[in-house]
Amino acid sequence: MPDFDTLLTNGTIVDGTGAPRQQGDIGLKDGRIAALGDLEGRTSDRTLDLQGQIVAPGFIDVHTHYDAQVFWDPTLSPSSNHGVTTVVGGNCGFSIAPLSPGAGDYLTRMLARVEGMPLESLQQGVPWNWTSFAEYLASFEKDLAINAGFMVGHSALRRVVMGEKAVGHEADDSQIEAMVDLLHESLRGGGLGFSSSVAPTHNDGDGQPVPSRHAAREELIALAGALRDHEGTSLEFLPGVGPFQDYERELMADLSCAAQRALNWNVLVVNSYQPDHPANQLSAADFAAEKGGRVVALTLPQVMSLRLNFISGFIFDALPGFAEIIALPLPERIRKFADPEVRRELGERAASPEAGGMAFFANWSLYRIDEAFTPENKRYEGRTVGEIAAEENKPPLDVLLDIAVADDLRTSFKPDMPGDDDESWALRAKVWQDDRTLIGASDAGAHLDMIDTFAVSTMLLGPGVRERNLLSLEEAVHQLTDLPGRLYGFTHRGRIAEGWHADLVVFDPDLIGAGPVHTRADLPGGAARLYAEAKGISRVLVAGTDILVDGKPTGATPGRVMRSGIDTAATGLS
């Protein structure tokens, strides 16, 4: 009988703890790390010579939206291509379980709108045939390449309990009690915790605020408090947009204290355009600590690149007046956006204090035409609205909407986001190492036509470490593995240590990075998504089994569903 199933030799081990790298071998047996060090002379079913490449724990991504994609893509790409071996879904209150007969259609249309998932893919690729959270998890657990756990979403709970009154109504005492009971049942069924949102960018398929945005404070506190009864559960929340107000700090602190769990929120964006922004938002962590709670900000390691359009309307619909129009059927929406009087009112409201923290997105001149569809509009691709407005002597908002209307609103606009300057990168690096933050916020599986933040891991290791030397490789791996693993209480995941799960990624530190973003039409119904391959990653293993080799899936499905109290241990406030 060989000593190991697999023996990895001549690798450079970065173990996830932040400790200095070491040369050594790794022996894998029965999905676990059986031995480390000089293993010369030990026997194995197969031996892989890593030739000095880095071997690190598989990366852990705690903010994804793979709740639907698990049904058509067991690899959960592109995350797995970028070295991720464990993901958490069901964030922002948007789980797709529990479910009731009347909730499926609503949740489908909500996800299509608020998380940018093609409606045809959700309708054709997801069976929608479960009721309980446990049944949902069981429906795909035998066909996962990587590990996946899911939060119990507030909007789903509200829709199941309150039906159509989930939107536009506060819950009464009996409805809150029913939601708490349903949350308890869902957590016993394997839910990793509770997630919710009050963010103004979150609107449903009808253009109305999603159900969680209609909850009173008492409802939020009661649901968070249910976590105390379930070991290894976590708390995730989306506050408002822009600088925090006192009521937001108080709410997050109180939610953490009620749950006796760390609350993580999404997303802290750092750039030199708003140099004081991190201090304001991280003050929520200090406020919570004074009250006995813990608040952790998820932050990105890269410049956030957005592609916006008036079909989904995401981001635009958080500007005053836009949501009501975007909720209209497409022909009527086009007529409204072509109306000079409507444009005048939209422009005035977007430029007023009413826009609040979304005011940046009303800087129409900064939008670049990323992709156009009519021959006339194709000539504008790559140019900014400001350039075209100056050339044609037209107001920037008129230029933007003229182009969109001519394309039946399909035009993709890319705001020139600040953040790729040296000062922004220095600010970002400082925030990465603040213990009030966690690198993450990938949103992988969502906003498929809009963002490329799914490459969090390779963007940190490429531009952040290899190109700019803002963080040591050891600390970067620690940020991507052990820290999120401990926040969510994953047992024996996130480090390379004897007895821990053999979830590993092998990469060349001189090549690691993300490839160019492109469109890939591989979703159910023929829909497309933004995608990028990883560079420099040669092998990804889950439970000691290769799931990707040189970027190609092997077809193996050794991943497992992460269930609270089984795959997680006590989380608490530490």
Residue pairs with C-beta under 8 A, 6 or more apart in sequence:
2 43
2 44
2 45
3 27
3 29
3 34
3 35
3 42
3 43
3 44
4 27
4 28
4 29
4 34
4 35
4 39
4 42
4 43
4 44
4 45
5 28
5 29
5 30
5 44
5 45
5 46
5 544
6 27
6 28
6 44
6 45
6 46
6 47
6 48
6 502
6 541
6 544
7 25
7 26
7 27
7 28
7 39
7 42
7 44
7 46
7 47
7 48
8 25
8 26
8 27
8 28
8 48
8 50
8 55
8 504
8 506
9 25
9 39
9 47
9 48
9 49
9 50
10 23
10 25
10 49
10 50
10 51
10 52
11 23
11 24
11 25
11 26
11 50
11 52
11 53
11 54
11 55
11 506
12 21
12 22
12 23
12 50
12 52
12 53
12 54
12 55
13 21
13 22
13 23
13 24
13 26
13 36
13 54
13 55
13 56
13 496
14 21
14 54
14 55
14 56
14 473
14 474
14 477
14 496
15 22
15 56
15 57
15 495
15 496
15 497
16 56
16 57
16 477
16 478
16 481
16 482
16 485
16 494
16 495
16 496
17 478
17 482
17 495
18 474
18 475
18 477
18 478
18 482
19 474
20 474
21 54
21 473
21 474
24 36
24 37
24 38
25 35
25 36
25 37
25 38
25 39
25 40
26 33
26 35
26 36
26 39
26 55
26 496
26 504
27 33
27 34
27 35
27 36
27 39
27 42
27 44
28 34
28 502
28 541
28 544
29 544
30 544
31 501
31 502
31 543
31 544
31 545
31 558
32 492
32 499
32 500
32 501
32 502
32 544
33 496
33 497
33 498
33 499
33 500
33 501
33 502
34 498
35 42
35 498
36 496
36 497
36 498
48 539
50 506
53 506
53 507
53 508
53 509
53 538
54 473
54 506
54 507
54 508
54 509
55 496
55 504
55 505
55 506
56 83
56 477
56 481
56 496
56 504
56 505
56 506
56 507
57 85
57 477
57 481
57 482
57 485
57 493
57 494
57 495
57 496
57 500
57 503
57 504
57 505
58 83
58 84
58 85
58 86
58 146
58 481
58 493
58 503
58 504
58 505
58 540
58 541
58 542
59 82
59 83
59 84
59 85
59 86
59 457
59 480
59 481
59 505
60 84
60 85
60 86
60 87
60 480
60 481
60 484
60 485
60 488
60 490
60 493
60 494
61 79
61 84
61 86
61 87
61 88
61 440
61 442
61 444
61 456
61 457
61 484
62 87
62 88
62 236
62 264
62 298
62 438
62 440
62 484
62 487
62 488
63 88
63 91
63 236
63 264
63 266
63 267
63 298
63 440
63 441
63 442
63 443
64 76
64 79
64 87
64 88
64 89
64 91
64 442
64 443
64 444
64 445
64 446
65 89
65 91
65 92
65 94
65 111
65 115
65 117
65 443
65 444
65 445
65 446
66 76
66 79
66 87
66 89
66 148
66 444
66 445
67 89
67 90
67 94
67 95
67 96
67 111
67 150
67 445
68 96
68 111
68 117
68 121
68 122
68 125
68 126
68 445
69 76
69 125
69 445
70 76
70 89
70 140
70 144
70 148
71 125
71 126
71 127
71 139
71 140
72 121
72 125
72 523
72 524
74 140
74 143
74 144
74 145
74 557
74 559
75 81
75 145
75 146
75 547
75 548
75 553
76 84
76 87
76 144
76 145
76 146
76 148
76 444
76 445
77 531
77 553
78 444
78 454
78 455
78 531
78 532
78 533
78 534
79 87
79 146
79 442
79 444
79 445
79 454
80 145
80 146
80 540
80 547
80 548
80 553
81 533
81 534
81 537
81 540
81 548
81 551
82 454
82 455
82 456
82 457
82 458
82 514
82 534
82 537
83 457
83 458
83 505
83 507
83 534
83 537
83 540
84 146
84 444
84 457
85 146
85 147
85 503
85 504
85 505
85 540
85 541
85 542
85 559
86 146
86 147
86 148
86 149
86 485
86 490
86 493
86 503
86 562
87 146
87 147
87 148
87 149
87 444
88 148
88 149
88 150
88 151
88 192
88 234
88 488
88 562
89 95
89 148
89 149
89 150
89 151
89 445
90 150
90 151
90 152
90 153
90 191
90 192
90 195
91 151
91 153
91 195
91 236
91 266
92 114
92 115
92 153
92 195
92 196
92 197
92 199
92 202
92 236
92 238
92 266
93 153
93 154
93 155
93 156
93 195
93 196
93 197
93 202
93 210
93 211
93 212
93 238
94 110
94 111
94 114
94 115
94 153
94 155
94 156
94 195
94 197
94 210
95 133
95 150
95 151
95 152
95 153
95 156
95 191
95 195
96 107
96 111
96 126
96 128
96 136
96 153
96 156
97 130
97 132
97 133
97 135
97 136
97 137
97 150
97 152
97 156
97 186
98 131
98 132
98 133
98 136
98 152
98 156
98 157
98 160
98 182
98 185
98 186
99 107
99 128
99 130
99 131
99 136
99 156
99 160
100 131
100 159
100 160
102 163
103 156
103 159
103 160
104 128
106 159
106 204
106 205
107 155
107 156
107 159
108 119
108 122
108 123
108 126
108 128
108 205
109 119
109 204
109 205
109 206
110 155
110 204
110 205
110 210
111 117
111 122
112 118
112 119
112 122
112 205
112 312
113 203
113 204
113 205
113 207
113 312
113 313
113 314
114 202
114 203
114 204
114 210
114 314
115 445
115 446
115 447
116 312
116 314
116 446
116 447
116 448
116 449
116 450
117 445
117 446
117 448
118 448
118 523
118 525
118 527
118 528
120 524
120 525
120 526
120 527
121 523
121 524
121 525
121 527
123 525
124 524
124 525
125 523
125 524
125 525
127 139
129 139
130 136
130 139
132 185
132 186
132 189
133 150
133 152
133 185
133 186
133 187
133 189
133 190
133 191
134 186
134 188
134 189
134 190
135 189
136 150
137 150
137 189
137 190
137 561
137 563
140 561
141 560
141 561
142 557
143 557
144 557
144 559
144 560
144 561
145 542
145 547
145 553
145 556
145 557
145 558
145 559
146 542
146 547
146 559
147 493
147 503
147 542
147 559
147 560
147 561
147 562
147 567
148 559
148 561
148 562
149 190
149 192
149 488
149 561
149 562
149 563
149 564
149 567
149 568
150 190
150 191
150 192
151 191
151 192
151 193
151 194
151 195
151 234
151 236
152 183
152 186
152 187
152 191
152 192
152 193
152 194
152 195
153 195
153 196
153 212
154 194
154 195
154 196
154 197
154 211
154 212
154 215
154 220
154 223
155 166
155 196
155 197
155 210
155 211
155 212
157 179
157 182
157 183
157 186
157 223
158 166
158 171
158 179
158 211
158 212
158 214
158 215
159 166
159 211
160 182
161 171
161 175
161 178
161 179
161 182
162 169
162 171
162 175
162 211
166 211
166 214
167 204
167 206
167 208
167 209
167 210
167 211
167 214
168 208
168 214
169 214
170 214
170 215
170 216
170 219
171 179
171 215
171 216
171 219
176 218
176 219
176 222
176 223
179 219
179 222
179 223
180 222
180 223
180 225
180 226
183 191
183 194
183 223
183 226
184 226
184 229
184 230
187 193
187 194
187 226
187 227
187 229
187 230
187 233
187 564
188 230
190 561
190 563
190 564
190 566
191 233
191 564
192 232
192 233
192 234
192 488
192 562
192 563
192 564
192 568
193 227
193 233
193 234
193 235
193 236
193 261
193 564
194 223
194 224
194 226
194 227
194 233
194 235
194 236
194 259
195 235
195 236
195 237
196 212
196 215
196 220
196 223
196 236
196 237
196 238
197 210
197 212
197 213
197 237
197 238
198 212
198 213
198 215
198 238
198 239
198 240
199 213
199 238
199 239
199 240
199 241
200 209
200 240
200 241
200 318
200 356
200 358
201 241
201 314
201 315
201 317
201 318
201 358
202 209
202 210
202 212
202 213
202 238
203 209
203 210
203 317
203 318
203 323
203 327
204 210
204 211
206 327
207 317
207 323
207 324
207 326
207 327
207 328
208 327
217 251
217 254
220 251
220 255
221 254
221 255
221 258
222 258
224 235
224 255
224 256
224 258
224 259
224 261
225 258
225 259
226 259
227 233
227 234
227 235
227 259
227 260
227 261
228 258
228 259
228 260
230 564
230 565
231 564
231 565
231 568
231 569
231 570
232 489
232 564
232 565
232 566
232 567
232 568
232 569
232 570
232 571
233 259
233 261
233 564
233 565
233 568
233 571
234 261
234 262
234 264
234 487
234 488
234 489
234 568
234 571
235 255
235 256
235 259
235 261
235 262
235 263
235 264
236 263
236 264
236 265
236 266
237 252
237 255
237 263
237 264
237 265
238 265
238 266
239 248
239 251
239 252
239 265
239 284
240 248
240 357
241 318
241 356
241 357
241 358
242 356
242 357
242 358
243 277
243 280
243 281
243 357
244 280
244 281
244 283
244 284
248 284
249 283
249 284
249 287
249 288
250 287
252 263
252 265
252 284
252 288
252 293
252 295
253 284
253 287
253 288
253 290
253 291
253 293
253 295
254 291
254 293
255 263
255 293
256 262
256 263
256 288
256 293
256 294
256 295
256 573
257 288
257 291
257 292
257 293
260 572
260 573
261 294
261 571
261 572
261 573
262 294
262 295
262 296
262 487
262 571
262 572
262 573
262 574
263 288
263 293
263 294
263 295
263 296
264 295
264 296
264 297
264 298
264 438
264 440
264 487
265 284
265 295
265 296
265 297
265 298
266 298
266 440
266 441
266 443
267 297
267 298
267 299
267 300
267 441
268 277
268 278
268 281
268 282
268 297
268 298
268 299
268 300
268 431
268 437
268 441
269 277
269 299
269 300
269 304
269 419
270 277
270 278
270 299
270 300
270 419
270 424
270 427
270 428
270 431
271 303
271 417
271 418
271 419
271 421
271 424
271 427
271 428
272 418
272 419
272 421
272 423
272 424
272 427
273 418
273 419
273 424
275 423
275 427
278 427
278 431
281 297
282 297
282 431
282 434
282 436
282 437
284 295
284 297
285 294
285 295
285 296
285 297
285 436
286 436
287 295
288 294
288 295
289 295
292 573
293 573
294 573
294 574
295 436
296 436
296 437
296 438
296 487
297 436
297 437
297 438
298 437
298 438
298 439
298 440
298 441
299 428
299 431
299 432
299 437
299 438
299 439
299 440
299 441
300 439
300 441
300 453
300 456
301 428
301 432
301 439
301 456
301 459
301 460
301 463
301 464
302 453
302 455
302 456
302 459
302 460
302 463
302 464
303 417
303 419
303 420
303 424
304 417
304 419
304 451
304 453
305 414
305 417
305 451
305 452
305 453
305 517
306 315
306 414
306 415
306 417
306 450
306 451
307 370
307 371
307 412
307 413
307 414
307 449
307 450
307 451
307 530
308 314
308 315
308 316
308 367
308 412
308 413
308 414
308 415
308 450
309 404
309 409
309 410
309 411
309 412
309 413
309 449
310 316
310 326
310 333
310 337
310 404
310 409
310 411
311 330
311 409
311 410
312 449
312 450
313 322
313 323
313 326
314 447
314 450
315 358
315 361
316 322
316 326
316 361
317 323
317 326
317 327
318 358
318 361
319 346
319 349
319 350
319 355
319 358
319 361
319 362
320 349
320 350
320 352
320 354
320 355
321 345
321 346
321 349
321 350
322 346
322 350
325 333
325 336
325 337
325 342
325 346
326 333
328 336
330 408
330 409
333 409
334 405
334 408
334 409
336 342
337 343
337 401
337 404
337 405
337 409
338 401
338 405
343 397
343 398
343 401
346 397
347 395
347 397
349 355
350 359
350 362
350 397
351 359
351 362
355 362
360 415
361 415
363 415
364 385
364 386
364 389
364 396
364 397
364 399
364 400
365 384
365 385
365 386
365 389
365 396
366 384
366 385
366 386
366 415
366 416
367 384
367 385
367 400
367 413
367 414
367 415
367 416
368 382
368 383
368 384
368 385
368 413
368 414
368 415
368 416
369 377
369 380
369 381
369 382
369 383
369 384
369 385
369 388
369 403
369 411
369 412
369 413
369 414
370 381
370 412
370 413
370 414
371 381
371 411
371 412
372 378
372 380
372 381
372 403
372 407
372 411
372 412
373 407
373 408
373 410
373 411
374 406
374 407
376 406
377 403
377 406
377 407
377 411
380 388
380 403
384 416
385 396
385 399
385 400
385 403
385 413
386 396
388 394
388 399
388 403
389 395
389 396
389 398
389 399
392 399
394 402
400 413
403 411
404 411
404 413
412 449
418 424
419 428
425 463
425 464
425 468
425 470
426 470
428 464
428 470
429 464
429 468
429 470
429 471
431 437
432 439
432 464
432 470
432 471
432 479
433 471
433 475
438 479
438 483
438 484
438 487
439 456
439 460
439 479
439 480
439 483
440 456
440 484
441 453
441 456
442 453
442 454
442 455
442 456
443 451
443 453
443 454
444 453
444 454
445 454
448 523
448 527
448 528
448 529
448 530
449 528
449 529
449 530
450 530
451 530
452 514
452 517
452 530
452 532
454 532
455 514
455 532
455 534
456 480
457 480
458 512
458 513
458 514
458 534
458 535
458 536
458 537
459 513
459 514
460 471
460 476
460 479
460 480
461 473
461 476
461 477
461 480
461 507
461 509
461 512
461 513
462 512
462 513
462 514
462 535
462 536
463 513
464 470
464 471
464 476
465 471
465 472
465 473
465 476
465 509
465 512
466 509
466 510
466 512
466 513
467 513
471 479
473 509
481 494
481 495
482 494
482 495
483 494
484 494
485 493
485 494
485 495
486 494
487 571
488 568
488 571
489 568
489 569
489 570
489 571
490 562
490 567
490 568
491 567
491 568
491 569
492 499
492 500
492 501
493 500
493 501
493 503
496 504
501 543
502 541
502 542
502 543
502 544
503 541
503 542
503 543
504 539
504 540
504 541
505 537
505 539
505 540
505 541
506 537
506 538
506 539
506 540
506 541
507 536
507 537
507 538
508 536
508 538
509 536
510 536
511 535
511 536
512 534
512 535
512 536
512 537
513 534
513 535
513 536
514 532
514 533
514 534
514 535
515 532
515 533
515 534
515 535
516 532
517 530
517 531
517 532
518 530
518 531
518 532
519 528
519 529
519 530
519 531
520 528
520 529
520 530
520 531
521 527
521 528
522 528
522 529
523 529
533 551
534 551
537 548
537 551
538 549
538 550
539 546
539 548
539 549
539 550
540 546
540 547
540 548
541 547
542 556
542 558
542 559
543 558
543 559
543 560
544 558
545 554
545 556
545 558
546 554
546 556
547 553
547 554
547 556
547 557
547 558
547 559
548 554
560 567
561 567
562 568
